[in-house]
Amino acid sequence: MERLLIWIGRIAALAGMVISAVAIVSRLLGAFSVGGLWNATLLQIGMAGMLAGCAIMLTVITMRR
């Protein structure tokens, strides 16, 4: 269970970083939306993914006691 949570946390954080990077790069290139979603929305989705990854990893750390 612990290994599964670690991988879920890593994947969620990595997906969040990728989505945030896409939003930042597209805005720097002058686009206001990507795939029908505004860049601000993509950035919030990316931040939520990174937050979920951190919360899952924190849960794993507290379970190890």
Secondary structure, DSSP 8 states (H G I E B T S, - for coil): -HHHHHHHHHHHHHHHHHHHHHHHHHHHTT-SEETTEEHHHHHHHHHHHHHHHHHHHHHHHHHT-
